[in-house]
Amino acid sequence: MPASDEQYGKGYFLIANPVLPDPSFSRTVVLLCNHDEQGSFGLVINRPAPFGAKEIFKEMGVPTFPSGKIFIGGPVSPSQVFYLCRSKTPLPELDAICDGVYMGMSWELLDNLTIRIEDPKKNIRFYMGYSGWGTSQLAGEMARFSWLTCEAQSKFIFQEDEESIWAYAVKSMGKDYEYLIKAPANPQWN
């Protein structure tokens, strides 16, 4: 269900409008994980990392390499790793973000989670770094129509074809938004 430009918060997607001037966020979908008077925090869900998870976890000194895909969550603190889990069963030790999706940062919890989550390779994704906005910064970007918003859906977060997540998220907002899918990545190319 599409939300107006004033309705967004934890558990919502920020879907980059093609007019968004920052190339780092071109055609991205950001899952908002926190939004309050101090600012906003989210993870880009459709930017796979150009390296493998085993390579990163070995370098970090993680003794057992968890399986799962690794993504670039955003430009802030790129060495910090977060994970999103999809589970039909509540995971109270993690932060509930939206229906059936939980976020964590603790490596101590991972071993236990991989046992409890059905098909962990498919239902756990790792994110290096995050996307952050200071107080009122996101509100300013919303006023400039940089982002479209809608309630987050786990089917997009854990979709196999990451390249299509942005287009599917735009389509989910309804026919009035489908023209954006054909818009050039750089509006100056028109």
C-alpha positions as CSV (number, residue, x, y, z in Angstrom):
1,M,0.0,0.0,0.0
2,P,1.6,3.3,-1.0
3,A,2.2,5.8,1.6
4,S,2.2,9.6,1.2
5,D,5.5,11.4,1.4
6,E,4.8,12.1,5.1
7,Q,4.2,8.5,6.1
8,Y,7.4,6.6,6.6
9,G,9.3,5.1,9.5
10,K,10.6,1.9,10.9
11,G,9.4,-1.0,8.6
12,Y,9.0,1.1,5.5
13,F,10.9,1.1,2.2
14,L,12.5,4.2,0.8
15,I,12.4,3.6,-2.9
16,A,14.8,5.9,-4.8
17,N,13.1,8.2,-7.2
18,P,15.1,8.4,-10.5
19,V,15.5,12.2,-9.8
20,L,17.5,11.4,-6.6
21,P,20.8,13.3,-7.3
22,D,23.1,11.0,-5.3
23,P,24.5,8.3,-7.6
24,S,25.2,6.1,-4.5
25,F,21.5,5.6,-4.1
26,S,20.4,5.4,-7.7
27,R,17.6,2.8,-8.0
28,T,18.1,1.6,-4.5
29,V,15.5,0.3,-2.0
30,V,16.3,1.1,1.7
31,L,14.6,-0.7,4.5
32,L,14.1,1.8,7.3
33,C,15.2,0.1,10.5
34,N,14.8,3.1,12.8
35,H,13.3,6.5,12.5
36,D,12.8,9.0,15.3
37,E,13.5,12.7,16.3
38,Q,17.3,12.0,16.3
39,G,17.4,10.7,12.7
40,S,16.9,7.7,10.5
41,F,18.8,4.4,10.0
42,G,18.3,1.9,7.2
43,L,19.9,-0.8,5.0
44,V,20.1,-0.8,1.2
45,I,18.6,-4.2,0.3
46,N,19.5,-4.4,-3.4
47,R,23.3,-3.7,-3.6
48,P,25.2,-7.0,-3.5
49,A,28.8,-6.7,-2.3
50,P,31.5,-7.3,-5.0
51,F,33.1,-9.9,-2.7
52,G,32.1,-13.1,-0.9
53,A,30.8,-13.5,2.6
54,K,33.5,-16.1,3.5
55,E,36.2,-13.6,2.5
56,I,34.8,-10.9,4.7
57,F,34.1,-13.0,7.7
58,K,37.5,-14.7,7.6
59,E,39.1,-11.2,7.5
60,M,36.9,-10.2,10.5
61,G,38.1,-13.2,12.5
62,V,34.7,-14.9,12.6
63,P,35.5,-18.5,13.5
64,T,32.7,-20.2,11.6
65,F,31.7,-18.6,8.3
66,P,27.9,-18.0,8.2
67,S,26.3,-18.7,4.9
68,G,24.1,-16.1,3.2
69,K,24.4,-13.2,0.8
70,I,26.3,-10.1,1.7
71,F,25.2,-6.6,0.6
72,I,26.4,-3.0,0.9
73,G,23.9,-1.6,3.4
74,G,25.0,2.0,2.8
75,P,28.0,4.4,2.9
76,V,28.1,4.9,6.7
77,S,30.5,2.6,8.8
78,P,31.2,0.2,6.0
79,S,33.1,-2.2,8.4
80,Q,30.1,-2.7,10.6
81,V,28.0,-5.8,9.8
82,F,24.3,-6.1,10.3
83,Y,22.0,-9.0,9.4
84,L,18.4,-9.4,8.5
85,C,16.5,-12.7,9.2
86,R,13.2,-13.9,7.9
87,S,11.3,-16.1,10.3
88,K,7.7,-17.2,10.8
89,T,8.5,-17.7,14.5
90,P,9.2,-14.5,16.5
91,L,12.9,-13.8,17.3
92,P,12.6,-11.7,20.5
93,E,16.4,-11.4,20.9
94,L,16.5,-9.4,17.6
95,D,14.9,-6.1,16.6
96,A,11.5,-6.7,14.8
97,I,11.6,-4.4,11.7
98,C,8.5,-5.5,9.8
99,D,6.3,-8.6,9.5
100,G,8.5,-11.6,9.9
101,V,11.8,-9.6,9.4
102,Y,14.3,-9.1,12.2
103,M,17.6,-7.3,12.5
104,G,20.7,-8.1,14.5
105,M,24.3,-7.3,14.9
106,S,25.5,-9.8,17.5
107,W,27.7,-12.6,16.3
108,E,27.0,-14.6,19.5
109,L,23.4,-15.0,18.4
110,L,24.1,-16.2,14.9
111,D,24.9,-19.9,15.7
112,N,21.6,-20.3,17.5
113,L,19.7,-18.4,14.8
114,T,21.1,-20.6,12.0
115,I,19.6,-23.6,13.8
116,R,16.2,-22.0,14.4
117,I,15.7,-20.3,11.0
118,E,14.3,-22.4,8.2
119,D,16.9,-22.4,5.3
120,P,19.3,-19.9,6.8
121,K,21.3,-19.5,3.6
122,K,18.1,-18.1,2.0
123,N,16.6,-16.4,5.0
124,I,19.6,-14.5,6.5
125,R,21.3,-11.7,4.6
126,F,24.3,-9.7,5.8
127,Y,24.9,-6.0,5.2
128,M,28.1,-4.0,5.5
129,G,27.5,-0.4,6.5
130,Y,24.3,1.4,6.7
131,S,22.4,4.4,5.4
132,G,21.9,7.2,7.9
133,W,20.2,10.6,8.1
134,G,20.5,13.2,10.8
135,T,17.7,15.1,12.4
136,S,15.3,16.4,9.7
137,Q,17.7,15.3,6.9
138,L,15.4,12.6,5.5
139,A,12.4,15.0,5.8
140,G,14.3,17.4,3.6
141,E,14.9,14.7,1.0
142,M,11.2,13.7,1.2
143,A,10.2,17.3,0.5
144,R,12.4,17.2,-2.6
145,F,10.6,14.0,-3.7
146,S,13.9,12.0,-3.6
147,W,12.1,8.9,-2.2
148,L,8.9,7.1,-2.7
149,T,7.7,5.2,0.4
150,C,5.6,2.1,1.1
151,E,5.4,-0.5,3.8
152,A,8.2,-3.0,3.6
153,Q,7.6,-6.6,2.4
154,S,9.8,-9.5,3.2
155,K,9.4,-10.9,-0.3
156,F,11.4,-8.0,-1.7
157,I,14.1,-8.1,1.1
158,F,14.9,-11.7,0.4
159,Q,14.2,-11.8,-3.3
160,E,16.8,-13.9,-5.2
161,D,17.2,-11.4,-8.1
162,E,18.5,-8.3,-6.4
163,E,18.7,-6.4,-9.7
164,S,14.9,-6.5,-9.9
165,I,14.0,-5.4,-6.4
166,W,13.7,-1.7,-7.2
167,A,11.4,-2.3,-10.2
168,Y,9.2,-4.7,-8.3
169,A,9.0,-2.3,-5.3
170,V,8.0,0.5,-7.7
171,K,5.4,-1.7,-9.4
172,S,4.0,-2.7,-6.0
173,M,2.9,1.0,-5.5
174,G,0.5,0.8,-8.4
175,K,0.2,1.7,-12.0
176,D,0.6,5.4,-11.4
177,Y,4.3,4.8,-10.6
178,E,5.2,2.3,-13.3
179,Y,6.4,5.0,-15.7
180,L,9.4,5.5,-13.3
181,I,10.7,2.0,-14.2
182,K,11.4,3.3,-17.8
183,A,13.0,6.6,-16.7
184,P,16.7,6.9,-17.3
185,A,19.0,6.3,-14.3
186,N,20.3,9.9,-14.9
187,P,17.4,12.3,-15.8
188,Q,19.8,14.4,-17.8
189,W,19.9,11.6,-20.4
190,N,16.4,12.5,-21.5
